[in-house]
Amino acid sequence: MKTEGLLFAGCAVFFAVVDIVYWSLSHDPTGTTALALAVGLAFLVGFYLFVTGRRTGMRPEDRRDAEISESAGEFGFFSPHSWWPLFTAASVAVVALGVVFAWWLAILGMMFVILTAFGFVLEYYRGIHIQQ
C-alpha cells in the first residue's frame, strides 16, 4: 500500500500548492476552503494507507518480482448472462427523467427500480438454483 499512500500524499501536496496559488490570485474564501478540504481529505487517505501498509506488510502488488497469479483470489460471483443490470439502469434513467420532467414519471420509475432491484438481487433464488 506504499504506492497508494504516496499517490494520495502527492495529491495532498498538489492541492496545497494549488490552494496557495488560488488564494493569492483570487482571495475567494469559498474556493480556498474547498481546496483546503481536498488537501485534508487526500492527506487523511494517504496517512491511512501508509499506516495500514505498515501493519499488513508487503502485498504481491508491492513487489517487483511478483507474479499475477499470486494476487488472484476470490472476487465473487458475477452472472455472465443476466439482463437485470440493464433493466435496473433503465429504471434509474426513468427516475432521472421523472425528476426533470414530471413527478408521476419519477414515482413510476421508482416502482420499476424496486421491482428490478428485487429481480437483480433474487435472480438465483428460484428454479434450479434453490439449494435444498
N, C-alpha and C positions, 0 to 999 in steps of 0.2 A: 504494500500500500504506500510505499515510499514515493512512487511516481505520481500517484493521485494526490498525495499531500503536497508535493512540490508544484503540481499543476494549480491547485487551489491557492497555495501561498503566492504563486506568481500572479494569479488573478487578483489577489488582495493588494499586492504591490502596484499592479497596473491601475486598479481602481483608485488607490490612494493618490497616485500621481495625477490621474485624470481629475480627481476631486479637487486637488490643489489648483491645478490649471483652470478648472471650471470656476472655482470661487474667485480667483484673481481676475478673470476676464469678465464675469457676469455679475457677481455679488448677489446671486439668486439663492435665497435660503432654502427653497423647496428642492431644487435640483441638487444642491450641495448636500442636503440631508439624505436624499435618496442615494447618492453616490457613497456617502459615509456608511449608510446601512448596507450597501453592497460590499464595501470593504469589510465590515464586521461579519457579514454572512460568509464571505469567501474565507476569511481568517478562521472563523469558527469551524467550518467544514474541513479546512486544511489541518487545523490543530487536532480535530477528532481523528482524521485519517492517520496522522503521524503517531498519535498515542495508541490507536488500535493496531497499527502496523508494528509497533514495538512490542506489544503484548502477544500478538499472534505469530510473529516470526515471518520467515520468507515463504512466499507463495510461489507456485510454478511460474506465474506471470512476472515475478520479480527477478528470476534467474535467467541469464543469457543462454545457458546450456539446457534449458528445459524443453521437453517435447510437448506437442499439442495434446497428446493422449493423457498426460499427467493431470491436466486440469479438467478433463472431461468428466462429467458426473451426471447425476440425475437432474434434469431440468424440469421434469414434469411431463404430463401427457397433453398433447395438443392434437385435436381431432383433424385429420387430413381432409375430411370430406364434409365438414359442417357448413350449412348455409346460414346458421343463426347469427354469426357476426355481421353478415351483410344486412340481414333484416333488422338487427339491433341498431346498426349505424343509420339505416334509412329511417327508422323510427325517431332517432335523436335528431336527424335532419328535419323531420316533420315538426318536432318540438321547436327547433330553432326558427323555422319559418313561421310557426304559430306565434312565437314571441314577437316577430317582426310584423306580421300581417293581421292576425286575428286571435283572440283569446280562445275561441272554441277549437281552433286548429291545434293550439298548444295542448289543450286538455285531451283532445283526441290522440295527439301524438304521445302524450304521457301514458295513456291507456295502452297504446301499441308498445311503448318502451317496457312497461310492466310485463305484458304478455311475452314479448320476445326475450326479455331477461330471464323469465321463468323457463322458457324453452331452451335458452342457451345454457343455463345452469343445470337443468334437469334432463339434458339431452340423452344421457346414458343411463337413466333410471327408469327405463321401460323396455318392454320387449325382451330380447335375448340378452340384454346387458344387465338384467337384475340378477344379483347373486343370491343364492338360496342357502 
